[in-house]
């Protein structure tokens, strides 16, 4: 039995008369709060999904029209940050932070691809500093 299940269901059991308040406390004491499972996995998954998406787009980048290129860059940024904020509000911080991390990677890639798209020449680290 999981602690989360007991936290949500046991108050209903007490009000229905299935268990007493003392029994509810004994059950809750038997199943202590556990730390969430591995939080690095969603972040790593987001990075890998982002890199695979970048490689697919990069393979076909020259064949795409300019408006579609910009729409892909902006859509991926807005989608990743929006999904990250959504999951943070819904109480899933691991996935939310992973998606926001993906957005950060996409932001850096967008800086590089936009400068390549409009043939901006930069011999300094201004694009890297903007990303940081």
Secondary structure as UniProt FT lines:
FT   HELIX           3..16
FT   HELIX           21..30
FT   HELIX           40..59
FT   HELIX           61..63
FT   HELIX           66..89
FT   TURN            90..91
FT   HELIX           93..117
FT   TURN            118..119
FT   HELIX           126..131
//
